[in-house]
């Protein structure tokens, strides 16, 4: 006759085996879920300015400020095992040294949650295009409309951003960016599942998963630094409450 400790060990071992098998089935089941992501990225404006990396630095570096249009349909990335999608837009340009990989720098990112994910202050809040056209609500209606402010005006996975300011100004390790050619903007993402491995953006077809259609802008050039700054050179963090804490 087995002792109590042996019985507990047998029950725990059986439970962990069943839990592992169920998790493996859930993680592999997403392969049969069709995916057909699409995106369009267009450059609106790019400027190169000179500034200091921090307040106490005496050395100035060149920074690129890039505005863009972004339209995406990533609704097929969300399934029963999707917790959130980390979306990012990066600038890719040739390195200053020959025979080296091109440089990449992220200018904008967003965390898109699934409907089953718990609410978090780091999740991306899509700007409402009708907000500027509506009247400012009175104070007694603020409490009622507070819950509706964070809802996206588009279906989950769809983004429609026009003349969007970057979240990050980018620089190069050499401190120089002006007159760099063959620069492109490219969209990428990571799908974080509830169970399983992190899935990166796929560019080619894999079974019922279609590769990303579009998602790359036309090539452009970083212009020369102008003596006078033109236009808005600010960044935009979005409607998220606190980007310093992990999601």
KETI-888693 format. One record per residue (C-alpha): chain; x, y, z. Coordinates in Angstrom, 3 decimals. Example, Ala and Ser with C-alpha at 12.3 -4.5 7.8 and 13.67 -1.06 7.14 Angstrom:
   unit          u          v          w
      A     12.300     -4.500      7.800
      A     13.670     -1.060      7.140
This chain:
   unit          u          v          w
      A      0.000      0.000      0.000
      A      1.366      3.402     -1.023
      A      1.979      6.092      1.543
      A      0.313      9.518      1.430
      A      3.443     11.164      0.021
      A      3.650      8.665     -2.850
      A     -0.028      9.171     -3.681
      A      0.415     12.950     -3.741
      A      3.427     12.583     -6.031
      A      1.480     10.333     -8.415
      A     -1.463     12.740     -8.558
      A      0.827     15.731     -9.091
      A      2.772     13.915    -11.819
      A     -0.447     12.947    -13.613
      A     -1.737     16.538    -13.343
      A      1.449     18.081    -14.777
      A      1.467     15.555    -17.644
      A     -2.130     16.377    -18.575
      A     -1.483     20.135    -18.262
      A      1.594     19.889    -20.495
      A     -0.290     17.890    -23.145
      A     -3.215     20.337    -23.149
      A     -0.824     23.313    -23.421
      A      1.023     21.650    -26.317
      A     -2.250     21.001    -28.180
      A     -3.348     24.628    -27.692
      A      0.022     25.973    -28.857
      A      0.048     23.791    -31.995
      A     -3.624     24.307    -32.831
      A     -3.022     27.878    -34.058
      A     -1.204     26.473    -37.105
      A     -4.579     25.584    -38.652
      A     -5.908     29.127    -38.133
      A     -5.533     31.084    -41.426
      A     -3.609     34.360    -41.363
      A     -3.570     37.034    -44.066
      A     -2.026     40.243    -42.655
      A     -1.713     43.309    -44.852
      A     -0.310     46.799    -44.338
      A      0.540     50.002    -46.169
      A      3.316     52.364    -45.057
      A      3.906     55.764    -46.638
      A      6.426     58.449    -45.783
      A      4.919     61.876    -45.103
      A      7.872     63.954    -43.975
      A     11.456     63.498    -42.807
      A     13.825     66.025    -41.275
      A     17.320     65.756    -39.851
      A     18.251     68.008    -36.945
      A     21.266     68.334    -34.686
      A     20.983     68.010    -30.921
      A     22.597     66.683    -27.759
      A     21.918     63.117    -26.552
      A     21.487     64.399    -22.978
      A     21.681     67.658    -21.050
      A     25.310     67.349    -19.909
      A     26.721     66.287    -23.269
      A     28.899     68.731    -25.204
      A     28.860     66.607    -28.356
      A     25.971     67.068    -30.769
      A     24.493     64.289    -32.882
      A     22.142     64.172    -35.841
      A     18.587     62.966    -35.272
      A     15.949     61.997    -37.833
      A     12.305     62.917    -37.297
      A     10.008     60.824    -39.521
      A      6.260     61.259    -40.040
      A      4.290     58.534    -41.783
      A      0.922     57.113    -42.816
      A      0.091     53.612    -41.615
      A     -2.870     51.411    -42.550
      A     -2.940     47.825    -41.293
      A     -5.301     44.870    -41.161
      A     -3.864     42.413    -38.635
      A     -7.188     41.030    -37.436
      A     -6.265     37.489    -38.523
      A     -3.348     37.467    -36.053
      A     -5.829     37.333    -33.165
      A     -7.109     33.872    -32.283
      A     -7.964     31.822    -29.186
      A     -4.304     31.688    -28.120
      A     -3.312     35.334    -28.728
      A     -2.678     37.479    -25.669
      A     -1.281     40.572    -27.389
      A      0.537     41.726    -30.515
      A      3.591     43.961    -30.195
      A      3.629     46.106    -33.338
      A      6.571     48.252    -34.394
      A      7.720     50.368    -37.332
      A     11.442     50.557    -37.998
      A     13.674     52.573    -40.301
      A     16.261     50.521    -42.198
      A     19.227     52.139    -43.935
      A     22.661     50.956    -45.151
      A     25.512     50.998    -42.678
      A     28.310     53.525    -43.030
      A     30.857     50.687    -43.188
      A     31.003     48.281    -46.147
      A     30.247     44.567    -45.746
      A     28.172     45.165    -42.620
      A     24.445     44.538    -42.081
      A     22.092     47.514    -42.502
      A     21.176     49.587    -39.469
      A     17.683     49.334    -37.991
      A     15.978     51.729    -35.580
      A     12.405     51.669    -34.272
      A     10.509     54.945    -34.660
      A      7.055     53.831    -33.442
      A      5.506     50.900    -31.568
      A      2.232     49.791    -30.012
      A      0.860     46.915    -27.923
      A     -2.435     45.604    -29.330
      A     -4.302     43.443    -26.780
      A     -6.674     40.579    -27.492
      A    -10.280     40.822    -26.323
      A     -9.589     38.247    -23.585
      A     -6.498     40.052    -22.253
      A     -6.881     41.946    -18.963
      A     -6.817     45.714    -19.211
      A     -3.403     47.348    -18.857
      A     -2.333     50.971    -19.004
      A      0.402     50.209    -21.563
      A     -2.033     49.006    -24.227
      A     -2.268     51.162    -27.327
      A     -5.230     53.523    -27.651
      A     -6.058     54.333    -31.259
      A     -6.787     58.048    -31.798
      A    -10.394     58.706    -32.719
      A    -10.640     60.624    -36.029
      A    -14.058     61.978    -35.017
      A    -12.833     63.334    -31.698
      A    -11.788     66.678    -33.153
      A    -15.182     67.072    -34.810
      A    -17.261     66.401    -31.715
      A    -18.027     68.913    -29.008
      A    -16.148     68.798    -25.748
      A    -18.244     66.847    -23.207
      A    -19.388     68.524    -20.037
      A    -17.939     67.608    -16.656
      A    -20.974     65.594    -15.555
      A    -20.605     63.352    -18.624
      A    -16.900     62.657    -18.164
      A    -17.500     59.754    -15.779
      A    -19.970     58.064    -18.135
      A    -17.767     58.420    -21.200
      A    -14.503     57.490    -19.458
      A    -14.923     53.785    -20.181
      A    -15.564     54.447    -23.869
      A    -12.509     56.615    -24.455
      A    -10.096     53.709    -24.546
      A    -12.061     51.791    -27.183
      A    -10.637     51.801    -30.702
      A    -12.909     53.229    -33.422
      A    -11.811     50.346    -35.691
      A    -11.961     46.544    -35.364
      A     -9.219     44.830    -33.401
      A     -6.002     44.715    -35.405
      A     -6.914     47.578    -37.751
      A     -4.938     50.825    -37.646
      A     -5.456     53.920    -39.768
      A     -2.928     56.623    -38.886
      A     -2.460     59.733    -41.001
      A      0.542     62.057    -40.713
      A      1.535     60.208    -37.547
      A      4.366     61.652    -35.495
      A      7.060     59.193    -34.351
      A      7.416     58.018    -30.781
      A     11.198     58.048    -31.028
      A     13.690     60.212    -32.868
      A     16.498     58.043    -34.183
      A     20.232     58.534    -34.491
      A     23.191     56.496    -35.692
      A     26.204     55.157    -33.822
      A     28.374     57.479    -35.911
      A     26.238     60.480    -34.939
      A     25.584     61.318    -38.611
      A     22.427     60.718    -40.629
      A     22.129     63.411    -43.279
      A     22.461     62.383    -46.938
      A     21.979     58.681    -46.130
      A     20.226     57.009    -49.067
      A     18.085     53.891    -49.622
      A     16.130     54.312    -46.387
      A     12.880     52.345    -46.009
      A     10.215     52.020    -43.340
      A      9.229     48.438    -42.552
      A      6.455     47.081    -40.337
      A      7.045     44.168    -37.983
      A      5.352     42.465    -35.058
      A      5.590     39.793    -32.376
      A      2.561     37.709    -31.441
      A      2.650     36.818    -27.745
      A      0.457     33.751    -27.101
      A     -1.098     32.610    -23.867
      A      0.706     29.286    -24.331
      A      3.594     28.571    -26.685
      A      6.455     30.335    -28.400
      A      6.687     33.965    -29.484
      A      5.848     34.313    -33.196
      A      7.622     36.921    -35.335
      A      6.332     38.622    -38.475
      A      6.302     36.225    -41.413
      A      7.216     37.507    -44.871
      A      6.592     34.248    -46.766
      A      3.660     31.840    -46.934
      A      3.687     28.948    -44.478
      A      0.761     26.573    -44.848
      A     -2.442     28.525    -44.197
      A     -0.369     31.451    -42.915
      A      0.085     34.005    -45.677
      A      3.048     36.334    -45.629
      A      2.637     40.032    -44.959
      A      1.340     41.903    -47.998
      A      2.929     45.343    -48.169
      A      4.314     46.807    -44.973
      A      7.354     48.430    -46.640
      A      7.575     52.040    -47.806
      A      9.281     53.369    -50.895
      A     12.960     54.223    -50.588
      A     13.857     57.735    -49.541
      A     16.840     59.796    -48.416
      A     17.694     61.547    -45.182
      A     17.943     65.226    -46.208
      A     20.617     67.694    -45.243
      A     20.322     69.662    -42.030
      A     18.594     72.974    -42.570
      A     19.684     76.111    -40.794
      A     16.112     76.690    -39.634
      A     13.834     73.995    -38.232
      A     10.592     73.617    -40.150
      A      7.308     72.172    -38.927
      A      6.549     70.095    -35.858
      A      9.493     68.035    -34.580
      A      7.807     66.664    -31.472
      A      7.220     63.009    -30.669
      A      3.943     61.395    -29.659
      A      3.679     58.644    -27.065
      A     -0.027     58.037    -27.653
      A     -2.881     57.672    -25.189
      A     -1.172     55.043    -23.056
      A     -0.966     55.940    -19.383
      A      2.512     54.733    -18.481
      A      5.030     53.251    -20.911
      A      7.579     52.619    -18.170
      A      5.907     49.515    -16.717
      A      5.850     46.143    -18.504
      A      2.587     44.830    -19.928
